[in-house]
Amino acid sequence: MPIHTCRDDCAADKHVQPMRAHRHFTVDLHAHLLTPAVEPLVADCPQKKGEPALMLRTQGAASVAHNVRTMLPVAFRKMTSLDERLRDMDAMGVDVQALSPSPSQYYYWAEHDLAREIVRVQNEHVAATCAAHPERFVGLGTVALQYPELSDEQLTDAVKTLGLRGVEISTAVNGVDLADAKFEKFWAKADELGCVVFIHPLGTSLGERVNQFYLANIIGQPLETTVALSNLIFGGVLDRHPGVKIVAAHGGGYLPAYIGRSDHGYNVRPEAGGIRKKPSEYLKQIYFDSLVYAPGQLRMLIAQVGASQIVVGTDYAFDMGDYDVHEMIESLADVSPEESAMILGGNARRILGMEPNQCPLEYKTSFE
């Protein structure tokens, strides 16, 4: 049973592992949940009706055809079937998933009342799914960031009322970067609540330049994360709100691999020097998922940010996900068992505030 769709020459069992054939408690902090009840709410909106044409223009005909025919039916099924999700988690050796909404359901274009309802339905769905299997799931909700006052209320409700561990947001909101002053109250509230903010892009601002070869996703999405994190750093958000628990999807994009250029700019450019320390030091305030595909790339990420800042991310249930997390981490001979335990589950357990009963007895020593 492959976890995701592959090319025809991809071995069917490549993405499957025996149940718990690993030594450390494992938390997947990048796993999506679709909320079908949202779709009737937006079905008649012009922006929703315009999605097919937008996808065709920004992704290209070949990518749209493959997504519609092959990838999306599998992903949507897995994001809505709890039984299949639990089987896949066992096959991957994942003990707990931190469920976050499918980015396709951000709908930041929604007007105020509709945005309130979209977020309510999604967050309650995530919370109900977690309540059904509290030993296997924790939840991240969403907020209507296009309405800052509303998002402040929704963030509080998600954490305080529904018991979610934070929220997922995109890398920009209707073209406005996350470091913009309009989002200051959101970051202050996230800092106050001590909750996770999972930053995950939807599409790319590169437009039609990358509408071939699935480059809109392959290149575009990591670039959006790079830009978002850079704005948060240079914009002083991490100075003003040092307690915010930001988790960056896709290994933080390209930022960790080329942070030296940011440091150089900070040193020589006055307009880039308005922050309290050099950019590379802020990487210690950010958490990065492990979704970098190659062991060597993960080794470089660990060397740059430290094992304490990395969490597992599979991108379940999309085909750009990578589900062999144990194999990749265990292939790094220079990563100690203690560091492996941190990356696989210890870091996520800490920042998500997971209870001891969500760590099975056989893994208890991982957290002592």
ChimeraX attribute file (.defattr): number of C-alpha atoms within 10 A of each C-alpha:
attribute: neighborCount
match mode: 1-to-1
recipient: residues
	/A:1	11
	/A:2	15
	/A:3	27
	/A:4	20
	/A:5	17
	/A:6	16
	/A:7	7
	/A:8	7
	/A:9	6
	/A:10	11
	/A:11	10
	/A:12	15
	/A:13	10
	/A:14	13
	/A:15	19
	/A:16	18
	/A:17	21
	/A:18	10
	/A:19	15
	/A:20	16
	/A:21	12
	/A:22	15
	/A:23	15
	/A:24	25
	/A:25	28
	/A:26	30
	/A:27	28
	/A:28	27
	/A:29	31
	/A:30	28
	/A:31	24
	/A:32	25
	/A:33	27
	/A:34	24
	/A:35	20
	/A:36	15
	/A:37	12
	/A:38	18
	/A:39	13
	/A:40	9
	/A:41	14
	/A:42	18
	/A:43	11
	/A:44	10
	/A:45	12
	/A:46	9
	/A:47	14
	/A:48	15
	/A:49	12
	/A:50	10
	/A:51	11
	/A:52	11
	/A:53	11
	/A:54	14
	/A:55	15
	/A:56	16
	/A:57	16
	/A:58	23
	/A:59	25
	/A:60	20
	/A:61	15
	/A:62	13
	/A:63	20
	/A:64	20
	/A:65	13
	/A:66	11
	/A:67	15
	/A:68	11
	/A:69	11
	/A:70	14
	/A:71	20
	/A:72	17
	/A:73	12
	/A:74	18
	/A:75	21
	/A:76	18
	/A:77	14
	/A:78	23
	/A:79	23
	/A:80	15
	/A:81	12
	/A:82	15
	/A:83	10
	/A:84	14
	/A:85	19
	/A:86	19
	/A:87	14
	/A:88	24
	/A:89	24
	/A:90	18
	/A:91	21
	/A:92	24
	/A:93	26
	/A:94	27
	/A:95	22
	/A:96	26
	/A:97	26
	/A:98	25
	/A:99	29
	/A:100	27
	/A:101	25
	/A:102	21
	/A:103	18
	/A:104	10
	/A:105	18
	/A:106	22
	/A:107	20
	/A:108	18
	/A:109	15
	/A:110	19
	/A:111	12
	/A:112	14
	/A:113	9
	/A:114	15
	/A:115	23
	/A:116	17
	/A:117	15
	/A:118	25
	/A:119	23
	/A:120	19
	/A:121	15
	/A:122	26
	/A:123	28
	/A:124	16
	/A:125	21
	/A:126	27
	/A:127	22
	/A:128	14
	/A:129	18
	/A:130	21
	/A:131	16
	/A:132	11
	/A:133	13
	/A:134	15
	/A:135	16
	/A:136	20
	/A:137	21
	/A:138	27
	/A:139	31
	/A:140	32
	/A:141	30
	/A:142	29
	/A:143	29
	/A:144	29
	/A:145	24
	/A:146	21
	/A:147	17
	/A:148	16
	/A:149	14
	/A:150	17
	/A:151	22
	/A:152	20
	/A:153	14
	/A:154	23
	/A:155	25
	/A:156	21
	/A:157	16
	/A:158	25
	/A:159	21
	/A:160	12
	/A:161	11
	/A:162	17
	/A:163	18
	/A:164	28
	/A:165	23
	/A:166	29
	/A:167	24
	/A:168	25
	/A:169	24
	/A:170	23
	/A:171	26
	/A:172	24
	/A:173	17
	/A:174	12
	/A:175	8
	/A:176	13
	/A:177	18
	/A:178	26
	/A:179	21
	/A:180	13
	/A:181	12
	/A:182	15
	/A:183	21
	/A:184	16
	/A:185	14
	/A:186	22
	/A:187	21
	/A:188	18
	/A:189	18
	/A:190	24
	/A:191	20
	/A:192	13
	/A:193	17
	/A:194	18
	/A:195	24
	/A:196	24
	/A:197	24
	/A:198	26
	/A:199	23
	/A:200	25
	/A:201	24
	/A:202	21
	/A:203	20
	/A:204	22
	/A:205	16
	/A:206	16
	/A:207	14
	/A:208	15
	/A:209	12
	/A:210	20
	/A:211	22
	/A:212	15
	/A:213	13
	/A:214	16
	/A:215	19
	/A:216	25
	/A:217	18
	/A:218	12
	/A:219	15
	/A:220	23
	/A:221	22
	/A:222	24
	/A:223	23
	/A:224	24
	/A:225	27
	/A:226	22
	/A:227	19
	/A:228	24
	/A:229	27
	/A:230	19
	/A:231	17
	/A:232	17
	/A:233	24
	/A:234	23
	/A:235	18
	/A:236	16
	/A:237	22
	/A:238	24
	/A:239	16
	/A:240	13
	/A:241	16
	/A:242	15
	/A:243	18
	/A:244	22
	/A:245	21
	/A:246	22
	/A:247	26
	/A:248	28
	/A:249	27
	/A:250	27
	/A:251	27
	/A:252	29
	/A:253	24
	/A:254	16
	/A:255	22
	/A:256	20
	/A:257	14
	/A:258	12
	/A:259	18
	/A:260	14
	/A:261	13
	/A:262	18
	/A:263	17
	/A:264	13
	/A:265	16
	/A:266	19
	/A:267	13
	/A:268	10
	/A:269	10
	/A:270	9
	/A:271	10
	/A:272	18
	/A:273	16
	/A:274	13
	/A:275	16
	/A:276	13
	/A:277	14
	/A:278	21
	/A:279	24
	/A:280	19
	/A:281	15
	/A:282	19
	/A:283	20
	/A:284	14
	/A:285	17
	/A:286	20
	/A:287	27
	/A:288	31
	/A:289	27
	/A:290	33
	/A:291	25
	/A:292	21
	/A:293	18
	/A:294	12
	/A:295	17
	/A:296	13
	/A:297	15
	/A:298	20
	/A:299	19
	/A:300	13
	/A:301	22
	/A:302	20
	/A:303	11
	/A:304	18
	/A:305	20
	/A:306	16
	/A:307	22
	/A:308	17
	/A:309	22
	/A:310	29
	/A:311	29
	/A:312	28
	/A:313	27
	/A:314	27
	/A:315	21
	/A:316	27
	/A:317	27
	/A:318	20
	/A:319	18
	/A:320	18
	/A:321	19
	/A:322	21
	/A:323	31
	/A:324	17
	/A:325	25
	/A:326	20
	/A:327	12
	/A:328	17
	/A:329	24
	/A:330	15
	/A:331	12
	/A:332	14
	/A:333	9
	/A:334	10
	/A:335	15
	/A:336	13
	/A:337	15
	/A:338	13
	/A:339	18
	/A:340	23
	/A:341	22
	/A:342	25
	/A:343	28
	/A:344	26
	/A:345	26
	/A:346	25
	/A:347	23
	/A:348	27
	/A:349	23
	/A:350	12
	/A:351	18
	/A:352	21
	/A:353	14
	/A:354	14
	/A:355	10
	/A:356	11
	/A:357	10
	/A:358	16
	/A:359	23
	/A:360	11
	/A:361	11
	/A:362	10
	/A:363	15
	/A:364	13
	/A:365	11
	/A:366	18
	/A:367	16
	/A:368	5
